[in-house]
Amino acid sequence: MCLERLTQLKCGHFELHQADHCPSKLLKLCPEYRFVVTKVEKWRSCAECKLVRGATMGFASPGLTKL
């Protein structure tokens, strides 16, 4: 089984945790390839979402929301 292990963040985005590569070297083209959420982080957001949230709340420059 070819797996890409992901962490689901509070903001709804995913973070790559670890990759198990396909032994046939097909990687994501392999018919057995799957994305598997191995961990859910209910308190962490990705850096981009943190910047956008900070800008909308006045903690950061509004120009950062255009990332």
N, CA, C and O of each residue as an XYZ file, in Angstrom:
268
protein
N       0.849     -1.178      0.000
C       0.000      0.000      0.000
C       0.896      1.243      0.000
O       1.851      1.334      0.771
N       0.577      2.175     -0.860
C       1.334      3.422     -0.947
C       0.563      4.511     -0.192
O      -0.578      4.818     -0.537
N       1.173      5.077      0.813
C       0.489      6.037      1.673
C       1.190      7.379      1.709
O       2.417      7.454      1.654
N       0.410      8.427      1.802
C       0.936      9.743      2.131
C       0.231     10.126      3.417
O      -0.984     10.325      3.429
N       0.981     10.228      4.486
C       0.394     10.508      5.797
C       0.284     12.013      6.000
O       1.247     12.755      5.808
N      -0.897     12.441      6.388
C      -1.178     13.860      6.532
C      -1.639     14.177      7.942
O      -2.155     13.321      8.660
N      -1.438     15.433      8.318
C      -1.980     15.966      9.558
C      -3.010     17.012      9.176
O      -2.706     17.935      8.419
N      -4.229     16.878      9.694
C      -5.269     17.863      9.414
C      -5.201     18.953     10.474
O      -5.253     18.671     11.671
N      -5.084     20.200     10.025
C      -4.957     21.335     10.930
C      -6.312     21.968     11.204
O      -7.287     21.725     10.492
N      -6.353     22.788     12.259
C      -7.586     23.454     12.663
C      -8.165     24.312     11.548
O      -9.386     24.428     11.434
N      -7.316     24.914     10.724
C      -7.768     25.808      9.660
C      -8.371     25.047      8.480
O      -8.897     25.665      7.555
N      -8.301     23.719      8.500
C      -8.866     22.925      7.414
C      -7.836     22.482      6.391
O      -8.138     21.650      5.536
N      -6.633     23.018      6.461
C      -5.571     22.603      5.555
C      -4.863     21.368      6.101
O      -5.089     20.952      7.238
N      -4.011     20.800      5.273
C      -3.292     19.585      5.645
C      -1.794     19.832      5.603
O      -1.307     20.675      4.850
N      -1.087     19.092      6.411
C       0.369     19.183      6.488
C       0.928     17.787      6.248
O       0.472     16.813      6.847
N       1.914     17.701      5.370
C       2.543     16.410      5.076
C       3.298     15.936      6.308
O       4.123     16.660      6.865
N       3.008     14.730      6.716
C       3.648     14.174      7.915
C       4.794     13.241      7.543
O       5.889     13.330      8.098
N       4.528     12.356      6.607
C       5.535     11.379      6.195
C       5.036     10.731      4.912
O       3.829     10.583      4.716
N       5.931     10.357      4.067
C       5.525      9.703      2.814
C       6.124      8.309      2.750
O       7.319      8.130      2.985
N       5.302      7.328      2.434
C       5.773      5.974      2.143
C       5.697      5.819      0.643
O       4.609      5.814      0.067
N       6.840      5.693      0.012
C       6.871      5.679     -1.446
C       6.538      4.298     -1.999
O       6.833      3.264     -1.399
N       5.924      4.330     -3.141
C       5.510      3.110     -3.817
C       6.746      2.319     -4.257
O       7.652      2.891     -4.863
N       6.796      1.031     -3.967
C       7.963      0.230     -4.370
C       8.112      0.131     -5.891
O       9.204     -0.138     -6.393
N       7.021      0.346     -6.619
C       7.116      0.277     -8.078
C       7.556      1.603     -8.683
O       7.641      1.722     -9.905
N       7.836      2.603     -7.847
C       8.321      3.931     -8.257
C       7.267      4.745     -9.020
O       7.611      5.723     -9.683
N       6.002      4.357     -8.935
C       4.939      5.105     -9.601
C       4.433      6.262     -8.737
O       3.818      7.202     -9.239
N       4.699      6.181     -7.447
C       4.270      7.190     -6.476
C       2.784      7.494     -6.616
O       1.969      6.581     -6.479
N       2.398      8.741     -6.884
C       0.985      9.107     -6.896
C       0.212      8.517     -8.070
O      -1.017      8.588     -8.080
N       0.879      7.945     -9.043
C       0.201      7.300    -10.161
C      -0.188      5.860     -9.830
O      -0.944      5.230    -10.569
N       0.319      5.356     -8.746
C       0.027      3.984     -8.343
C      -1.458      3.846     -8.015
O      -2.002      4.688     -7.299
N      -2.124      2.811     -8.517
C      -3.556      2.632     -8.226
C      -3.841      2.380     -6.750
O      -4.979      2.544     -6.310
N      -2.837      1.987     -5.982
C      -3.015      1.721     -4.553
C      -2.690      2.936     -3.688
O      -2.768      2.863     -2.462
N      -2.324      4.059     -4.322
C      -1.883      5.238     -3.581
C      -3.053      5.884     -2.846
O      -4.119      6.083     -3.428
N      -2.859      6.212     -1.570
C      -3.916      6.835     -0.771
C      -3.344      7.945      0.095
O      -2.186      7.902      0.509
N      -4.186      8.942      0.361
C      -3.873      9.961      1.349
C      -4.558      9.532      2.646
O      -5.759      9.263      2.653
N      -3.809      9.469      3.729
C      -4.358      9.015      4.995
C      -4.099     10.079      6.064
O      -2.956     10.476      6.293
N      -5.162     10.528      6.707
C      -5.016     11.478      7.809
C      -4.668     10.670      9.053
O      -5.474      9.875      9.536
N      -3.462     10.883      9.563
C      -3.009     10.121     10.724
C      -3.150     10.906     12.012
O      -3.073     10.329     13.096
N      -3.355     12.214     11.914
C      -3.404     13.045     13.110
C      -4.287     14.250     12.831
O      -4.262     14.795     11.728
N      -5.060     14.667     13.811
C      -5.882     15.868     13.691
C      -5.442     16.835     14.775
O      -5.530     16.528     15.964
N      -4.963     18.015     14.359
C      -4.500     19.048     15.291
C      -5.581     20.108     15.398
O      -5.730     20.930     14.494
N      -6.330     20.103     16.475
C      -7.434     21.041     16.631
C      -6.981     22.395     17.167
O      -7.802     23.300     17.320
N      -5.710     22.549     17.449
C      -5.215     23.821     17.987
C      -4.214     24.499     17.064
O      -3.807     25.628     17.337
N      -3.800     23.841     15.972
C      -2.795     24.413     15.064
C      -3.399     24.802     13.728
O      -4.253     24.095     13.191
N      -2.952     25.929     13.195
C      -3.312     26.368     11.845
C      -2.033     26.515     11.037
O      -0.944     26.614     11.601
N      -2.165     26.531      9.707
C      -0.988     26.727      8.862
C      -0.541     28.192      8.954
O      -1.310     29.050      9.388
N       0.677     28.469      8.552
C       1.254     29.811      8.678
C       0.459     30.854      7.900
O       0.269     31.972      8.380
N      -0.006     30.498      6.701
C      -0.759     31.453      5.881
C      -2.079     31.830      6.557
O      -2.448     33.004      6.577
N      -2.776     30.865      7.099
C      -4.051     31.152      7.775
C      -3.820     31.968      9.038
O      -4.651     32.804      9.390
N      -2.703     31.739      9.726
C      -2.386     32.540     10.909
C      -2.173     33.997     10.521
O      -2.637     34.899     11.218
N      -1.467     34.235      9.401
C      -1.234     35.603      8.948
C      -2.538     36.297      8.559
O      -2.757     37.455      8.915
N      -3.394     35.600      7.836
C      -4.671     36.174      7.413
C      -5.524     36.492      8.628
O      -6.116     37.568      8.708
N      -5.589     35.577      9.561
C      -6.379     35.802     10.777
C      -5.812     36.967     11.576
O      -6.562     37.798     12.087
N      -4.486     37.028     11.685
C      -3.859     38.131     12.412
C      -4.138     39.464     11.752
O      -4.350     40.461     12.443
N      -4.144     39.505     10.428
C      -4.396     40.754      9.708
C      -5.852     41.194      9.872
O      -6.128     42.386     10.009
N      -6.773     40.243      9.859
C      -8.183     40.620      9.995
C      -8.511     41.049     11.422
O      -9.476     41.780     11.647
N      -7.710     40.597     12.383
C      -7.952     40.987     13.776
C      -7.108     42.183     14.193
O      -7.213     42.648     15.328
N      -6.268     42.688     13.284
C      -5.460     43.858     13.584
C      -4.115     43.566     14.208
O      -3.443     44.493     14.659
N      -3.692     42.308     14.253
C      -2.403     41.954     14.846
C      -1.261     42.024     13.854
O      -0.097     42.060     14.251
N      -1.578     42.045     12.563
C      -0.553     42.028     11.525
C      -0.949     43.003     10.421
O      -2.058     43.537     10.412
N      -0.045     43.217      9.514
C      -0.288     44.129      8.404
C      -1.389     43.594      7.488
O      -1.367     42.414      7.140
N      -2.362     44.439      7.084
C      -3.417     43.997      6.168
C      -2.863     43.527      4.830
O      -3.526     42.752      4.140
N      -1.675     43.967      4.443
C      -1.066     43.525      3.194
C      -0.758     42.047      3.193
O      -0.623     41.454      2.123
N      -0.644     41.438      4.344
C      -0.332     40.005      4.429
C      -1.508     39.136      3.998
O      -1.319     37.957      3.699
N      -2.714     39.691      3.959
C      -3.873     38.890      3.572
C      -3.861     38.566      2.092
O      -4.651     37.733      1.647
N      -2.995     39.193      1.317
C      -2.950     38.979     -0.128
C      -1.967     37.886     -0.516
O      -1.603     37.782     -1.687
N      -1.532     37.076      0.427
C      -0.589     35.989      0.142
C      -1.171     35.011     -0.765
O      -0.519     34.027     -1.114
